[in-house]
Amino acid sequence: MIMASEPNTSEASERDTLEMPRPTVAPLVLSAGVALVGAGIVFGVVLTIVGALILAVGLGIWIGQLLPGQGHVHEPRALPANRAQPPAPVLGAVEQLRAGMPGYRLRLPVAVHPTSAGVKGGIVGGLVMPIPALLWGVFSGHGPWYPVNLLAGMVLPGLGETSVEELQEFHLTLFVAALVIHAAMSLVIGLVYGVLMPMLPELPKPLAWGGLLMPLLWTAVTFSLMRLVNPTLDQGVHWPSFILCQFIYGVVTALVFMWAPSPDPRLRGVLGGIAGGLVMPAPALLWGVVNGFGPWYPVNLLAGLVVPGLNAVPTAELQQFNPTWFASALVIHAILSCSFGFANGLLLPRVPRIAAPLAWGGLLLPLVWTALSYSLMGVTNPVLQERVSWPWFVVSQFVFGVAAAVVVLRSEMILIPPAGLGPDRVADFIEGSEREQP
């Protein structure tokens, strides 16, 4: 039976032209307009108006292409001698799939967490996420409204000129702005999280723990030591690049632990700690060079972990090479790298596997949210950006990611086609899949 929408093959072969979609710049113009409208939220209403005009033009071009006789062109066909010829049939057997061939034992997930679970996780994570930031505001003496007003500074320009005393007070406008920002980002990132979760692979246990635990431990130890030895010196630390250093350390340490040929996990952990310690200073040194402080500034700040009195040293002197401070920083870095690497080798064989939603939630979301918040505040309020306690900020993102992941893990899984035989078969499919895995 021939469907009405199917073209007549004999008629198509006799035509000299083929009907093809007309090339158009409408998608490019429309996407540029949408991007400019979004950028106008940060840079001003003029950019929003320009973006809206470009968006309207792109939409008009696209709608015009949908009118009868406007959206297609006729392309000439190649000469019959130059056209593809029908393949010649060859008798033989179909090659059987074997182990190692592409497609062998190809599996699709038969059950996934629904996208709505990510939205619910974003809501729950958004409710518990402010707790660390509010605690920091209370314990630091700034009060609970200080972190709320700093959050509003992500999109409201001009707050960088506001005094600390004013930021510690309640402002209805700033509270509403912070509430809208927080709710929107929680829902959006939760939705993205729910969409991505079924596609994210399982992380190896060393990589999950290394990328998740090591940055938190190292940052907590460093932050605590510096607060004890030099309470004011930590204000000169660029904590986002510092935390990125710890993330690089954790990932490199985990990779070396997995790939090292030694059977002793303690030795593999130490080797991973040494390798991670060699590459982790790169973001901090790059930040020092790009911002004009020089490569020795982050080195001397690291020496401030154990050398008292560096908080009283002028910034210009901290930018210079000092052999005593360099030796102190080198010893601190080597001891911490090897110690954390050795601890990694002791713990990794004993810790349980981290579920993929929890690993990605505690690893990916904190990095995404921190990078987004830091970039937005750097555009609107560069001065205000320095007043944020970024270690506490990252803890808040970690709380959000873990809370969202727990909600996703506890949500009911749904079957995807063609395995959709009802919710009562989900447990049977999952149990059967686990039994078949080697």
Beta strands, then each sheet from edge to edge (+ up, - down):
strand 1: 17-21
strand 2: 72-76
strand 3: 111-112
strand 4: 414-415
sheet 1: 1+ 2-
sheet 2: 3+ 4-
end
